[in-house]
């Protein structure tokens, strides 16, 4: 195997709605779009760093909360356009980062102190 180390900056805008439920519970939904920029990907196998082009992504989270505790599910997706070619002495030629997609899904339990 090999390691890829991604570094990326993001900016975005979103909306969060909250709906009151009985017994002090509330349901919330958080939706946002984001724009990635300044992305770099360092690939140790080829001893090279490539710079994928900026692109749009989004995230959504929905959950239930009461008092200081919340439980939610989330999904995030970010896309990166291809990078330019960079020379790698390891392969004796040029390499590039193709179209790439990052997908992340999970559950979150949060307790606020």
NORKA-V636967 format. One record per residue. N is the residue number from 0. RES is the residue in three letters. PSI is psi in whole degrees, -180 to 180 (none if undefined). Layout:
<<N,RES,PSI> <N,RES,PSI>>
//
This chain:
<<0,UNK,179> <1,UNK,169> <2,UNK,137> <3,UNK,128> <4,UNK,109> <5,UNK,138> <6,UNK,127> <7,UNK,144> <8,UNK,146> <9,UNK,151> <10,UNK,155> <11,UNK,-179> <12,UNK,145> <13,UNK,179> <14,UNK,138> <15,UNK,128> <16,UNK,144> <17,UNK,136> <18,UNK,127> <19,UNK,138> <20,UNK,167> <21,UNK,160> <22,UNK,29> <23,UNK,7> <24,UNK,157> <25,UNK,149> <26,UNK,135> <27,UNK,152> <28,UNK,130> <29,UNK,121> <30,UNK,137> <31,UNK,152> <32,UNK,147> <33,UNK,159> <34,UNK,124> <35,UNK,144> <36,UNK,161> <37,UNK,29> <38,UNK,138> <39,UNK,149> <40,UNK,112> <41,UNK,119> <42,UNK,111> <43,UNK,-29> <44,UNK,-39> <45,UNK,-2> <46,UNK,53> <47,UNK,154> <48,UNK,126> <49,UNK,160> <50,UNK,89> <51,UNK,148> <52,UNK,155> <53,UNK,153> <54,UNK,175> <55,UNK,157> <56,UNK,-179> <57,UNK,166> <58,UNK,153> <59,UNK,141> <60,UNK,138> <61,UNK,139> <62,UNK,-180> <63,UNK,141> <64,UNK,155> <65,UNK,128> <66,UNK,-116> <67,UNK,7> <68,UNK,135> <69,UNK,148> <70,UNK,129> <71,UNK,166> <72,UNK,146> <73,UNK,160> <74,UNK,133> <75,UNK,145> <76,UNK,128> <77,UNK,140> <78,UNK,147> <79,UNK,130> <80,UNK,164> <81,UNK,151> <82,UNK,171> <83,UNK,166> <84,UNK,139> <85,UNK,141> <86,UNK,135> <87,UNK,118> <88,UNK,-24> <89,UNK,-43> <90,UNK,-8> <91,UNK,32> <92,UNK,-167> <93,UNK,143> <94,UNK,158> <95,UNK,163> <96,UNK,118> <97,UNK,179> <98,UNK,134> <99,UNK,149> <100,UNK,133> <101,UNK,125> <102,UNK,134> <103,UNK,127> <104,UNK,148> <105,UNK,-175> <106,UNK,149> <107,UNK,133> <108,UNK,126> <109,UNK,135> <110,UNK,120> <111,UNK,132> <112,UNK,none>>
//
